[in-house]
Amino acid sequence: MSASEKEMAQLMGNKNRKQFLQKVVDLIPKAATRIFDIGCGVGLLRWLIVEQIPQTSVIGMDMSWYMLTHQVITPNMNYLSLVQGIAPNIPFKENSLDVVVAILFLSEVLCFSGKKGFFDTIKQVKRVLKDGGLLVVLDHQSPGEGNIEIRLSNSMIKKLRQFQTLFQVRDIEFEVLPNSWTRITLCDLYDFLTKIWSFGTALEDEEMQESHTPFTGEELSKILTQKGFSVNFVDGVVEFEDYLRGYKIGYQIKGTLPNRFLIVSAKI
Ligand SMILES: C[S@@+](CC[C@H](N)C(=O)[O-])C[C@H]1O[C@@H](n2cnc3c(N)ncnc32)[C@H](O)[C@@H]1O
């Protein structure tokens, strides 16, 4: 177990996340009997599903043994419905599952296994889903292209400079204007603000190697359509302003910020 796994497990087990995970549960048909939570982490979503759709079985897969052995469990859940595995390898027969849920997972695969691992994973998800089966994705979303002007405190601007030296995915560029207004691309701002919590933690290094702006809803929908899915729902969850308030980040902004996360469901 690494310190970063322990810290990630604590974050993923935070009960405040139930609020937005509920949006995923709401999209799952109540008649679903076999649900697969790919990259299940500590299983907070499995818990919510089992509580609300009791006749279903939810199988969780994760590559991390630490996550699998630190599940948040209810009496209805047991370790038999967990499997250790690394996507794109999915250890199920084709045409065997009603629903696959992928929460904050595909962006990680894209980042750490590259485009091939990402596309192969989508292909494997399609293989194991039954005809008419459903994929529900909740993930980080790209706010799209373009710049925005935001007024941050001097200490936040200092942190932004720190982020500029730490972030390893791409060069971060911004311009400080009079009165602490800062001009920055939307993507750079999103990666900064959604990773600020990791500064100085055991997760800092991992977070600096991963982007939180993997795709827009439109881009993910296009990819899923190309891979043979029929997208039937695209939305955002968690107002970005609420996210910033949660971290007590004060700001003024010229323009609007898209939601913190993306939620997409698609049938085959
Ligand atoms: C950000 S966490 C999200 C966990 C969980 N879905 C949630 O939202 O609470 C991503 C999880 O995916 C797992 N993971 C990342 N890449 C994976 C892969 N290729 N195969 C299996 N698990 C993977 C990690 O170990 C981690 O537990």
The ligand as a Tripos MOL2 file, in Angstrom:
@<TRIPOS>MOLECULE
LIG
   27    29     1     0     0
SMALL
NO_CHARGES

@<TRIPOS>ATOM
      1 C1        -10.3770    8.2580   -8.8120 C.3       1 LIG1
      2 S1        -10.6210    6.6380   -8.2680 S.3       1 LIG1
      3 C2        -12.3850    6.4810   -8.3900 C.3       1 LIG1
      4 C3        -12.9280    5.3640   -7.5550 C.3       1 LIG1
      5 C4        -14.4370    5.1540   -7.5890 C.3       1 LIG1
      6 N1        -14.9310    4.9120   -8.9300 N.3       1 LIG1
      7 C5        -15.1600    6.3180   -6.9600 C.2       1 LIG1
      8 O1        -15.5750    7.2290   -7.6710 O.co2     1 LIG1
      9 O2        -15.2840    6.3300   -5.7350 O.co2     1 LIG1
     10 C6        -10.1070    5.6620   -9.6640 C.3       1 LIG1
     11 C7         -9.9860    4.1980   -9.3330 C.3       1 LIG1
     12 O3         -9.7300    3.4960  -10.5300 O.3       1 LIG1
     13 C8         -8.7270    2.5250  -10.2860 C.3       1 LIG1
     14 N2         -8.0580    2.2890  -11.5870 N.ar      1 LIG1
     15 C9         -7.3510    3.1790  -12.3350 C.ar      1 LIG1
     16 N3         -6.9600    2.6230  -13.4850 N.ar      1 LIG1
     17 C10        -7.4140    1.3440  -13.4850 C.ar      1 LIG1
     18 C11        -7.3420    0.2550  -14.4020 C.ar      1 LIG1
     19 N4         -6.7000    0.3690  -15.5750 N.pl3     1 LIG1
     20 N5         -7.9540   -0.9080  -14.0720 N.ar      1 LIG1
     21 C12        -8.6100   -1.0450  -12.8940 C.ar      1 LIG1
     22 N6         -8.6960   -0.0540  -11.9690 N.ar      1 LIG1
     23 C13        -8.1180    1.1290  -12.2610 C.ar      1 LIG1
     24 C14        -7.8460    3.1200   -9.2090 C.3       1 LIG1
     25 O4         -7.1540    2.1300   -8.4670 O.3       1 LIG1
     26 C15        -8.8660    3.8860   -8.3570 C.3       1 LIG1
     27 O5         -9.3660    3.1060   -7.3180 O.3       1 LIG1
@<TRIPOS>BOND
     1     1     2 1
     2     2     3 1
     3     2    10 1
     4     3     4 1
     5     4     5 1
     6     5     6 1
     7     5     7 1
     8     7     8 2
     9     7     9 1
    10    10    11 1
    11    11    12 1
    12    11    26 1
    13    12    13 1
    14    13    14 1
    15    13    24 1
    16    14    15 ar
    17    14    23 ar
    18    15    16 ar
    19    16    17 ar
    20    17    18 ar
    21    17    23 ar
    22    18    19 1
    23    18    20 ar
    24    20    21 ar
    25    21    22 ar
    26    22    23 ar
    27    24    25 1
    28    24    26 1
    29    26    27 1
@<TRIPOS>SUBSTRUCTURE
     1 LIG1         1 GROUP 0 **** ****
